Amino acid sequence: MKHFCLRILFCASILSSVCSFLQAETFKFKFTEGESYRINSVIHEIVTVDGNFSHSAEIANRISVSVSDVRTEDGKTSAEHNCTFMTSEKSSNRTFEWGQQYESIFRRDENGRYDISDEYFMPVVRDVPVFPGYDLKPGDRWQASGEEAHDFRLHFGLEKPFKVPFTADYVYLGAIEEEGRTFHCIEVEYTLFFNTPSPPDGRNGSTPPVYPVSVKGFSRQQLYWDNEMGILSHYNEKFNIQLDLNTGSRLNYQGIAEAVVSKNEVLDRDKIVREMNDEISRQGIQNTRATATDEGVTISMEAIRFVADSSEFLPGEEEKIKRIAGIISKYPDNDLLVSGHTALAGTPESRQSLSEERAEAVADLLIRLGVRKQQNIFTQGFGAERPCAPNDTEENRARNRRVEITILEK
């Protein structure tokens, strides 16, 4: 139930060595028409069922946000946020597989309040942080309501977000200097205690569906606020959520999360493609080229050589990827998506599995080379579904056995 782990907040992280400035501050979200940013978070979670260990998970969430329709009404500014949420669990090969995506559109005002319809399931945590609209000094406290909205469609058949209200307690701790920037440290904590108001009934005398009758838990967060930019910079969180089901079972999710907010750098795709292809040609890297795509800029490595039916590189292939890694390292500010493709051989299931494993092998090497952190590289396999050439000759089949690395613009 990884949706329960999506502690997706537009907020920020870790508190250390707090050096409070004494002047009062007014905190507000600031919106710029057309701005784009992303949130990368990592969650480490342990799940128990009826007190017994079930499994642990490491989950990466990637949120891409575009801001538009900035307007001021009655003295308060708000903006529309068009978002893509993606959640990914770590594979056995240490990489994060590109996972389920959610689209969401909502307005948020300068104090942090959401206006979002029930058709959207993300973000899970809403109205955090909410600012009081007046000056705050270190040590000042305030409260604000919020809610968690969970996606229980898959597990409990609930077609709308399952909303759990809460009251959050905030305290402004003060300001710190970090790498030449000033961040304002805020702690927020809330407790969940909620009974399902209208439990679903069984139809025509049938057994009622499984559903949560109560939700209990807490969240403790430490936020870094960038008041100059009017945005949260990073955060960390400790959480514990307990679901009591109508069957008598108890599910418990506990863990920690941390996230960083980054600007999405707009890519000059044509320029980058020229630069990359010039460098690929200069280094004599065979069967490799860069192209502009809808997602960003993609380097396609055709005829990449693995041991037959495996993700083990043949001699010389790691060196080729190392040289490509050096080219990609010149563009460090965007996430990467590594996708694997196969020729039309074997079963669809074996092709899919092999394409995923080969993408993971390339991504793992990029991580070990320091090209990106684990939470900034994602993998995806397509089997033989996206050939770049007909599977009618050995040469063409070799082309289709390829791995592509995309520098994501959004």
Salt bridges, closest charged atoms under 4 A:
GLU58 OE2 - HIS44 NE2 3.95
GLU58 OE1 - LYS90 NZ 3.07
ASP69 OD2 - ARG71 NH2 2.43
ASP69 OD2 - ARG107 NH1 2.96
GLU73 OE2 - ARG71 NH1 3.95
GLU110 OE2 - LYS28 NZ 3.49
ASP118 OD1 - LYS163 NZ 2.63
ASP127 OD2 - ARG113 NH1 3.39
ASP140 OD2 - LYS137 NZ 3.94
GLU147 OE2 - ARG126 NH1 3.86
GLU148 OE2 - ARG7 NH2 2.62
GLU148 OE1 - HIS150 NE2 2.83
ASP151 OD2 - ARG153 NH2 2.86
GLU189 OE2 - ARG220 NE 3.15
ASP226 OD2 - ARG181 NH2 2.52
GLU237 OE2 - ARG7 NE 3.30
ASP244 OD2 - LYS216 NZ 3.23
ASP244 OD1 - ARG250 NE 2.63
GLU275 OE2 - LYS271 NZ 2.52
GLU279 OE2 - ARG282 NH2 2.62
GLU302 OE2 - ARG289 NH2 3.86
GLU302 OE1 - ARG399 NE 2.89
GLU317 OE2 - ARG305 NE 3.32
ASP335 OD2 - ARG38 NE 3.26
ASP335 OD2 - ARG62 NE 2.48
ASP364 OD1 - ARG94 NH2 2.67
ASP364 OD2 - ARG368 NE 3.07
GLU394 OE1 - ARG397 NE 3.47
GLU394 OE2 - ARG401 NH2 2.75
GLU404 OE1 - HIS341 NE2 3.35
GLU404 OE2 - ARG402 NE 3.06
GLU409 OE1 - ARG269 NH2 2.23
